[in-house]
Amino acid sequence: MQSFRINAIPTEIAESVRAAKNGTALGFPIYVDVAADAAPCRHCLRVFKPGSDRRILFTYDRFTGVEKLPQPGPVYIHAEPCQQYPSGAGFPPELRDSPRTLEAYGKGRRLVAQEYGVNDTFEFLIQKLFARPEVDYVHVNSTTAGCFTFRIDRP
């Protein structure tokens, strides 16, 4: 059993964005294009195949369901339906070789600590952050682009 849960963007949000097509999310435009790089889908947490996968860029509040104060930012999902990453599946294998910043938060969206990881360091860093009693959840972001990827919760 994992000592943490992965929380990708909820399926309901992904489906509503796909249904909106060229509409808006949080009042910002939604864009559909063909992937130019191997960034991850924030719903299935698999990387896009550049030149072939269609993706949707939209604005997402990474604190949805956790905190009242929003912090919206740009994220991608597959334009076609995909399965949400299973919460108990551990750290996403396709994201292990790209640098990620782990931001540990306490209640009230208070940043408690940051760690930087790549490859086989993630489980150690997650355990280290959750060893701090004031940490409620962890956000995982791209270290190179700075954008939100997914949230990690205690089991």
N, C-alpha and C positions, 0 to 999 in steps of 0.2 A: 504494500500500500504506500502511495506517495505521501510525503509529509507536507505536501502543498497541492493546491488546485490551480490549474490554468484557466483563466477566463478570457476567451476571445470575444470579439464583438458578438452580442446576442443575435441569434438567427432572425428574430422579429425585426431588428434594425436593418440587417442585411437585406431582408426581403422587402422592407418598405423603401429602401434606397433603390433597389433594383426596379421596383414598380414605378418609382418616380422618374426613372430614366434621366431626362435632361431637365428635371425640376430643381428643387432646392432641398437642402438638409440644414437645419438650424438657421435658415434664412440665407444660406450661401449656395451658389450654383453647384450642380453635380456635373462632372465631366466624364465622358466615356472615351477611352482610347485603346490602342494596342500597346501592350507593355513594352517599354523601351529598355527596361532593366529587370533584374531578378529580385525586386522588392517583394515583401510578403503580403499576401492577402490577410487582412486582420480578422477574418472569419474562420478560415480553415488553417491558417498559419503555414501554408505552403507557399513557396516562391513562385512568381509568375514566370512563364516561359517567354523570354523576350522575342518580339516579332510575331508571336502567334496568340498568346492569351489576351483576351479583351478584359479590361479592368475599369472600375469606376473609382474616380477620385471624389471624395466628399468630405464635409466637415463633421467631425465626431467629437463629442464631449467625453473625454477619457475618465471623468469622474461620475458619469451617469450611474445612478443607483447606489453610489457610495457617499458622495458629498453633495451639498446643496450648491456651493459656489462652482460654476462651470469653468472649464478651461478647454475650449474647443480648438481643434487643430485638424490638419489634413491627414486623411488615411485612404488606403486603397482596399477594395474587395474585388473578387472575381465578378465580371459582368454576368456570367452564367451561374446558376445555383451551385453551391458546394456545401459539403457537410461541415458543421462547426467542429473545431478541434475539441476532442474529448478532454474534459477537465482533469481526469485522472491519468492522462497519458504521459505525464512528465514533460520535461522541457522539449519543445518542438525540434526534432532532429534536423530539419532543413535550415534552422536558424543558428545552429551551433557554431558554424564557421564564420559568422559575421559578428563583429564586435557589438555588444549590447551594454547599455547602461541600466543598472537596476536601481530604482529610486524607492526607498522605504518610507512609507507615510504612516503617521499616527492620526488619530481623530482630528477633525477640523482641517484636513488637507495639509498637515504640518509635515514638512520634509524632515526626516530624522537622520537618514544616512544615504550615501550613494556608493555603489561598487561598480567596477567595470569588469566585464567578463568576455570570454571567447572559448570555444571548444569545450573542454571537460571541466571548466571551473564553475559552471552555473549552479549545480546542486550544492556545492560547498558554499557559494556566496548566498544562495537563498536561505540555507540553514543558518548561516552566520547572521543574516539580517533578521530572521524570525526568532533568533535567540534573544533578541532585544525585546523585552516585554512591551515597550511603547510602540512597536511596529504592528499595525493592523493589516496592511496590504503592501504589495510591491508593484510598481509599474515598470515594465520593461520597454525600453526605447532603443531606437537605432542610435549607436554612438556616432556614426558618421553623418546621418541626416538629422538626428535629434527628434524624430517623430515617434509617437506612441505606437507600440506594437501589441501588447496585451497586458493584463493584470494578473498577479498571482495572489491568491488568498491562502490563509491557513486552512487545513482540512476541516 
